Amino acid sequence: MFQELEAFVRETGKVTLTMKMAGDLMAVVVMPCGDSKEVALRQPLVLTASPADLDEGFVEALQSFHGVHRSLAEQVSATNEILQAAEKSQAGKAQKALSKGSKPALPAPASQPDGNDEDESPDAENATAAQSPTVDATSASAAPADGKSDLFALL
């Protein structure tokens, strides 16, 4: 049994083994206590059975748990490597974009007076009114006599 535990202990760094009797059944908890930040890699193996059943099946259960644990650790490691490579790639692209220079920013739109500004002079209000579009007198006089709008005349 301890030979099977050895590989698991070497891989995780530390394993806590807890056993407790509950009537005729024994509960065995194998807790990996490695330095991994992944919660899934710290998930314990919990077995509850009679001592005779544990004698027969504990080693197989531990080997299965160790295989899944190793596979999960490898997947986490591969995912971390991929994410680190992507992060470096994005940082490189950002540096290239910054080194090429950015387009000049568009000027901010001019604010329109809302009538609440005390700083504005009457001349500024007149200038704004002079810039606003006016209705062409010829288009108003071309309206049909029946009161309906002639859409073609607006073009």
C-alpha positions, -999 to 999 in steps of 0.1 A, spaced: 0 0 0 27 25 9 46 18 -24 15 30 -42 13 61 -20 50 69 -26 45 81 -62 15 102 -52 34 118 -23 63 125 -45 41 142 -72 20 163 -48 46 171 -22 25 161 8 -5 139 14 -25 137 45 -42 103 53 -71 104 78 -90 73 89 -121 72 111 -144 44 122 -181 48 118 -197 17 133 -184 -13 112 -173 10 83 -140 28 80 -137 62 63 -104 69 47 -95 103 34 -65 109 12 -59 146 10 -32 160 -14 -16 190 2 6 203 -26 13 239 -34 -10 240 -63 -34 270 -65 -60 248 -84 -88 237 -62 -94 206 -82 -59 194 -75 -65 196 -38 -97 175 -40 -95 146 -15 -102 109 -22 -128 98 3 -135 61 7 -160 45 31 -162 7 33 -155 -22 56 -119 -28 64 -119 -60 43 -133 -41 13 -107 -14 18 -79 -41 19 -92 -54 -15 -99 -21 -33 -79 7 -17 -48 3 -39 -69 3 -71 -89 33 -60 -57 51 -51 -41 43 -84 -71 55 -103 -72 87 -83 -35 92 -88 -39 88 -126 -67 113 -128 -49 137 -105 -17 134 -127 -38 140 -159 -55 170 -143 -22 184 -132 -8 180 -167 -39 197 -182 -36 226 -158 1 230 -166 -5 229 -204 -33 255 -200 -11 278 -180 16 275 -206 -8 284 -234 -22 314 -214 13 327 -207 23 324 -244 -9 342 -254 -2 369 -228 33 375 -242 20 376 -277 -6 402 -269 20 423 -250 42 421 -281 13 432 -303 5 461 -280 41 472 -280 42 472 -318 10 492 -320 24 518 -296 57 520 -314 40 527 -347 22 556 -332 -14 563 -329 -36 584 -351 -42 619 -338 -73 623 -317 -103 640 -332 -111 674 -317 -138 676 -292 -172 688 -305 -180 724 -298 -205 727 -269 -238 742 -278 -251 770 -255 -279 760 -233 -288 795 -222 -276 789 -186 -240 802 -191 -235 836 -176 -201 840 -192 -215 842 -227 -220 876 -242 -250 886 -264 -226 886 -294 -219 849 -290 -257 841 -290 -261 862 -321 -232 844 -338 -248 810 -330 -282 822 -343 -265 834 -375 -249 800 -381 -281 780 -377 -298 770 -409 -327 790 -422 -357 779 -442 -355 788 -478 -384 811 -487 -388 796 -522 -395 761 -508 -422 775 -485 -439 793 -513 -438 763 -536 -461 743 -513 -493 732 -530 -525 751 -522 -543 720 -510 -523 721 -477 -504 688 -484 -466 687 -485 -450 682 -519 -421 658 -510 -405 663 -544 -403 700 -538 -383 694 -507 -355 678 -527 
